[in-house]
Amino acid sequence: MRGAVLYGPRDVRVEERPDPTIIEPTDAIIRLPATCVCGSDLWPYRGIEPISAPTPMGHEYVGVVEEVGSAVKNIKPGQFVVGSFFASDNTCPICQAGYQSRCVHAELMGEIGTQAQFARIPLADGTLVATPDIPPDDLIPSLLAASDVLGAGWFGAVAAEAGPGKTVAVVGDGAVGLLAVLAAKQLGAERIIAMSRHEPRQRLAREFGATDIVTERGDEGVARIKDMTDRLGAHSVVEAVGTQESMMQAIRSTRPGGHVGYVGVSHGVELPGEELFFAEVHLLGGPAPVRRFLPNLIDLIWNRKITPGKVFDLELPLEQAAEGYRAMDERRAIKTLLKC
């Protein structure tokens, strides 16, 4: 099969990779009609997360089940399925509490690499959710978004306790931040502030439900949020970047007693203890338990109540994955869809 492999900083190649096979009886093999590049893939692409050997890339996926292991009971060949970027058994006490990304048997799909024509999915019964039928082509981008960025944005909004009567601010205008705006809207937030300097992303944020746009960053961004909220700060803030500046901007933009949902993959983030103590805000975040939300998200997409696939503003064949990475790295694209 063909698949994307990272050889070093900014060196992505599409080449022949071994076809996946059933290794454990709980595995499934799926055929991917499309895959995509995630903003978190840019960390190793830029060399910020070093790799020691050529590494298959990708952790987002949807597809048709080709084969299942002998222990798989609920997933059948021929079904169209969506899964999370973490495989999970969905039965352990951590999964049952709704944190499938920290399942005691969790496997990170990025270690398998799903920017490819086929993929092996571990723990298939716990990881995969079947759609009601084979979806029409126009729904596939939105279902693919549910595999990670929609679920991550949704978790950020839930962790921030976005809801009726709340003012929600979103730090970050990548796919996760934009879909946190969509999630906040679906959760009933009264006011949604998207923090963005990029006009195309601002337009999409408004389409997803943003009521206000703030272009300032850092201390200036915090001051702007305070000015808009009677000097109190937002009730709910989603942090969707993962840098020191974005995390502190999120915490400082939150009113005492408010909630920060952080879903940006943290790099070099250190929280000052005394400031955190006196901020008196709730912090909840980490790798999104996408599997918790998948049934609801699939239902919303299937019934065309939301269209998260709009975050894909560049579509390329899998063979041009390197250009898809370059476009996102240079911020010429929000998110690249790769047709297999």
C-alpha positions as CSV (number, residue, x, y, z in Angstrom):
1,M,0.0,0.0,0.0
2,R,1.0,3.6,-0.3
3,G,1.6,5.7,2.9
4,A,3.2,8.8,4.1
5,V,6.5,8.5,6.0
6,L,8.5,11.3,7.8
7,Y,12.2,11.0,7.3
8,G,13.3,14.2,9.1
9,P,12.3,17.8,9.5
10,R,10.1,18.9,6.5
11,D,10.9,15.6,4.7
12,V,7.7,13.7,4.1
13,R,7.6,11.0,1.4
14,V,4.8,8.8,0.1
15,E,6.1,5.3,-0.5
16,E,5.3,1.7,-0.4
17,R,4.5,0.4,3.0
18,P,3.6,-3.2,4.1
19,D,-0.1,-4.0,3.9
20,P,-1.4,-4.2,7.4
21,T,-2.4,-7.6,8.8
22,I,-4.3,-8.9,11.8
23,I,-1.8,-9.1,14.7
24,E,-4.1,-9.5,17.7
25,P,-7.5,-11.2,17.6
26,T,-9.0,-7.8,18.6
27,D,-7.7,-6.0,15.5
28,A,-9.6,-4.8,12.4
29,I,-8.2,-3.8,9.0
30,I,-9.9,-0.8,7.3
31,R,-9.6,0.7,3.8
32,L,-9.4,4.5,4.0
33,P,-11.2,6.6,1.3
34,A,-9.5,9.7,2.7
35,T,-7.1,10.7,5.4
36,C,-5.6,14.0,6.6
37,V,-2.8,16.0,8.1
38,C,-3.3,17.2,11.7
39,G,-1.9,20.3,13.3
40,S,-0.1,18.1,15.8
41,D,1.7,16.4,13.0
42,L,3.5,19.7,12.4
43,W,5.5,19.3,15.7
44,P,7.6,16.3,14.4
45,Y,7.4,17.8,10.8
46,R,9.2,20.9,12.1
47,G,11.7,18.9,14.1
48,I,10.3,20.1,17.5
49,E,9.5,16.5,18.3
50,P,12.6,14.7,16.9
51,I,12.3,11.3,15.4
52,S,15.1,8.6,15.4
53,A,14.0,6.7,12.3
54,P,11.7,7.0,9.3
55,T,8.2,7.2,10.9
56,P,4.8,6.4,9.3
57,M,2.5,9.4,9.8
58,G,-1.1,10.0,10.6
59,H,-3.6,9.2,13.4
60,E,-7.0,10.3,12.0
61,Y,-9.1,7.8,10.0
62,V,-12.4,6.6,8.7
63,G,-13.0,3.7,6.4
64,V,-14.6,0.5,5.4
65,V,-13.9,-2.6,7.4
66,E,-12.0,-5.2,5.3
67,E,-11.2,-7.9,7.9
68,V,-11.6,-8.5,11.6
69,G,-9.8,-10.6,14.1
70,S,-11.4,-13.7,15.7
71,A,-12.2,-11.9,19.0
72,V,-14.0,-8.9,17.3
73,K,-17.8,-9.3,17.9
74,N,-19.5,-6.0,17.2
75,I,-17.6,-4.6,14.1
76,K,-18.3,-6.4,10.8
77,P,-16.6,-6.4,7.4
78,G,-18.4,-4.0,5.0
79,Q,-19.3,-1.4,7.7
80,F,-18.1,2.2,7.5
81,V,-16.5,3.1,10.7
82,V,-15.0,6.1,12.6
83,G,-12.4,5.8,15.3
84,S,-10.4,7.9,17.7
85,F,-6.7,8.7,17.5
86,F,-6.3,6.6,20.6
87,A,-7.5,3.0,20.4
88,S,-9.2,1.9,23.6
89,D,-11.1,-1.1,24.9
90,N,-14.0,1.1,26.1
91,T,-14.6,-1.3,29.0
92,C,-11.9,-0.5,31.6
93,P,-12.8,1.7,34.6
94,I,-11.1,4.7,33.0
95,C,-13.0,4.3,29.8
96,Q,-16.2,3.8,31.6
97,A,-15.6,7.2,33.3
98,G,-15.3,8.8,29.9
99,Y,-11.6,9.1,29.5
100,Q,-10.9,6.5,26.8
101,S,-7.7,8.3,25.7
102,R,-6.2,7.2,29.0
103,C,-7.5,3.6,28.7
104,V,-5.4,1.1,30.6
105,H,-4.8,-0.6,27.2
106,A,-4.7,2.5,25.1
107,E,-2.7,2.5,21.9
108,L,-1.8,5.7,20.0
109,M,-2.8,5.4,16.4
110,G,0.1,7.8,15.5
111,E,2.4,4.8,16.1
112,I,0.6,2.9,13.4
113,G,0.3,5.7,10.9
114,T,-3.0,6.2,9.1
115,Q,-2.0,8.5,6.3
116,A,-2.2,5.5,4.1
117,Q,-4.6,3.4,2.0
118,F,-5.2,0.8,4.7
119,A,-4.8,0.7,8.5
120,R,-4.8,-1.8,11.3
121,I,-7.1,-0.7,14.1
122,P,-6.3,-2.3,17.5
123,L,-9.1,-3.0,20.0
124,A,-11.7,-2.6,17.2
125,D,-14.8,-3.3,19.3
126,G,-13.9,-0.6,21.7
127,T,-12.4,1.9,19.3
128,L,-14.6,1.9,16.2
129,V,-18.1,3.3,15.8
130,A,-20.1,2.3,12.7
131,T,-22.2,4.8,10.8
132,P,-25.8,3.9,10.0
133,D,-24.8,3.0,6.4
134,I,-22.1,3.7,3.9
135,P,-22.0,7.5,3.8
136,P,-22.3,9.7,0.7
137,D,-19.0,11.2,-0.4
138,D,-19.8,14.7,0.9
139,L,-20.1,13.4,4.5
140,I,-16.7,11.7,4.6
141,P,-14.7,14.9,5.4
142,S,-17.0,15.7,8.3
143,L,-16.8,12.1,9.6
144,L,-13.0,12.2,9.2
145,A,-12.9,15.4,11.3
146,A,-14.8,13.6,14.1
147,S,-11.8,11.2,14.4
148,D,-9.7,13.9,16.1
149,V,-10.2,17.6,15.6
150,L,-13.9,17.8,16.1
151,G,-13.7,15.5,19.1
152,A,-10.8,17.5,20.5
153,G,-12.6,20.8,20.1
154,W,-15.7,19.3,21.6
155,F,-13.8,18.1,24.6
156,G,-12.2,21.5,25.0
157,A,-15.6,23.1,25.1
158,V,-17.0,20.5,27.5
159,A,-14.0,20.8,29.8
160,A,-14.4,24.5,29.8
161,E,-18.1,24.0,30.7
162,A,-19.4,26.0,27.7
163,G,-23.2,26.2,27.9
164,P,-26.2,28.4,28.0
165,G,-25.6,31.9,29.5
166,K,-21.8,31.5,29.2
167,T,-19.2,33.6,27.4
168,V,-16.7,31.3,25.8
169,A,-13.3,32.5,24.4
170,V,-11.3,30.2,22.1
171,V,-7.5,30.7,22.0
172,G,-6.3,29.3,18.6
173,D,-7.7,29.3,15.1
174,G,-6.5,26.0,13.8
175,A,-9.0,23.2,13.1
176,V,-9.4,22.3,16.8
177,G,-10.0,25.9,17.8
178,L,-12.5,26.5,15.0
179,L,-14.3,23.3,15.9
180,A,-14.3,24.3,19.6
181,V,-16.3,27.3,18.4
182,L,-18.7,25.0,16.7
183,A,-19.0,22.9,19.8
184,A,-19.6,25.9,22.0
185,K,-22.4,26.9,19.7
186,Q,-23.9,23.4,19.8
187,L,-23.7,23.4,23.6
188,G,-25.7,26.6,23.8
189,A,-23.1,29.3,24.7
190,E,-24.5,32.8,24.6
191,R,-21.4,34.6,23.4
192,I,-18.4,33.0,21.6
193,I,-15.2,34.9,21.1
194,A,-12.7,33.5,18.5
195,M,-9.2,34.8,18.9
196,S,-7.8,35.0,15.4
197,R,-5.7,37.2,13.1
198,H,-6.5,35.4,9.9
199,E,-9.4,36.6,7.8
200,P,-10.3,33.2,6.2
201,R,-10.3,31.6,9.6
202,Q,-12.3,34.4,11.1
203,R,-15.0,33.9,8.4
204,L,-15.2,30.2,9.2
205,A,-15.3,30.9,13.0
206,R,-18.3,33.2,12.4
207,E,-19.9,30.5,10.2
208,F,-19.4,28.0,13.0
209,G,-21.0,30.4,15.6
210,A,-18.5,33.0,16.8
211,T,-20.2,36.2,17.8
212,D,-17.0,38.2,18.2
213,I,-13.4,38.2,16.9
214,V,-10.4,39.3,18.9
215,T,-7.2,39.8,16.9
216,E,-4.9,40.7,19.8
217,R,-2.6,38.1,21.4
218,G,-0.8,37.7,24.7
219,D,-1.4,40.5,27.3
220,E,-3.2,42.6,24.7
221,G,-5.6,39.7,24.0
222,V,-6.3,39.2,27.7
223,A,-7.0,42.9,28.1
224,R,-9.4,42.8,25.2
225,I,-11.3,39.9,26.7
226,K,-11.5,41.7,30.0
227,D,-12.8,44.8,28.3
228,M,-15.6,42.7,26.7
229,T,-16.6,41.0,29.9
230,D,-17.0,43.9,32.4
231,R,-13.4,43.3,33.5
232,L,-14.3,39.8,34.8
233,G,-13.0,37.5,32.1
234,A,-14.8,34.8,30.2
235,H,-16.7,32.0,31.9
236,S,-15.1,29.4,29.7
237,V,-11.9,29.4,27.7
238,V,-10.6,26.8,25.3
239,E,-6.9,26.6,24.8
240,A,-6.2,25.0,21.4
241,V,-2.5,25.7,20.7
242,G,-0.2,24.2,23.3
243,T,2.4,27.0,23.8
244,Q,3.3,28.9,27.0
245,E,1.8,32.1,25.6
246,S,-1.5,30.5,24.6
247,M,-1.9,28.7,27.9
248,M,-1.2,31.8,30.0
249,Q,-3.5,33.8,27.7
250,A,-6.2,31.3,28.3
251,I,-5.8,31.3,32.1
252,R,-5.6,35.0,32.3
253,S,-8.7,35.5,30.2
254,T,-10.8,33.4,32.5
255,R,-12.8,34.9,35.4
256,P,-12.3,33.5,38.9
257,G,-14.4,30.4,39.2
258,G,-14.3,29.9,35.5
259,H,-13.1,27.0,33.5
260,V,-10.2,26.4,31.1
261,G,-10.4,23.4,28.7
262,Y,-6.9,22.8,27.2
263,V,-6.5,20.6,24.2
264,G,-3.5,22.0,22.5
265,V,-0.6,19.5,22.7
266,S,1.6,21.2,25.3
267,H,5.2,22.1,24.4
268,G,7.3,23.9,26.9
269,V,4.4,24.9,29.1
270,E,5.2,25.7,32.7
271,L,2.5,27.1,35.0
272,P,3.6,29.7,37.6
273,G,2.3,28.3,40.9
274,E,1.5,31.5,42.7
275,E,-0.4,33.0,39.7
276,L,-2.3,29.8,39.2
277,F,-3.1,29.8,43.0
278,F,-4.6,33.2,42.9
279,A,-6.3,32.9,39.5
280,E,-8.7,30.4,41.1
281,V,-9.8,28.8,37.8
282,H,-10.6,25.2,37.0
283,L,-8.2,23.5,34.6
284,L,-9.1,20.3,32.7
285,G,-7.7,19.0,29.5
286,G,-5.2,16.7,27.8
287,P,-5.6,14.2,24.9
288,A,-9.3,14.3,24.0
289,P,-11.4,11.2,24.8
290,V,-12.8,11.3,21.3
291,R,-14.5,7.9,21.7
292,R,-16.8,9.3,24.4
293,F,-18.3,11.8,22.0
294,L,-18.3,9.8,18.7
295,P,-21.8,8.4,18.8
296,N,-23.3,11.9,19.3
297,L,-20.9,13.5,16.8
298,I,-21.7,10.9,14.1
299,D,-25.4,11.4,14.7
300,L,-25.1,15.2,14.3
301,I,-23.1,14.8,11.1
302,W,-25.2,12.1,9.6
303,N,-28.3,14.2,10.1
304,R,-26.5,17.2,8.7
305,K,-26.9,19.3,11.8
306,I,-23.2,20.2,11.7
307,T,-20.6,20.3,9.0
308,P,-17.1,20.2,10.6
309,G,-15.6,19.0,7.3
310,K,-15.5,22.7,6.3
311,V,-12.1,22.9,8.2
312,F,-10.6,21.0,5.2
313,D,-9.7,23.9,2.9
314,L,-7.1,22.0,0.8
315,E,-7.7,18.6,-0.8
316,L,-4.9,16.7,-2.5
317,P,-4.2,13.1,-3.5
318,L,-2.3,11.0,-0.9
319,E,0.7,11.1,-3.2
320,Q,1.0,14.9,-2.6
321,A,1.0,14.6,1.2
322,A,4.3,16.6,1.3
323,E,2.6,19.6,-0.2
324,G,-0.3,19.2,2.3
325,Y,2.2,19.4,5.1
326,R,3.9,22.5,3.6
327,A,0.6,24.3,3.1
328,M,-0.3,23.8,6.8
329,D,3.2,24.6,8.0
330,E,3.1,27.9,6.0
331,R,-0.5,28.6,7.1
332,R,-1.7,28.5,3.6
333,A,-4.2,25.8,4.7
334,I,-6.2,25.2,7.9
335,K,-6.3,21.4,7.3
336,T,-5.4,19.2,4.4
337,L,-7.5,16.3,3.3
338,L,-5.7,13.5,1.4
339,K,-7.7,11.4,-1.0
340,C,-6.6,7.8,-1.0
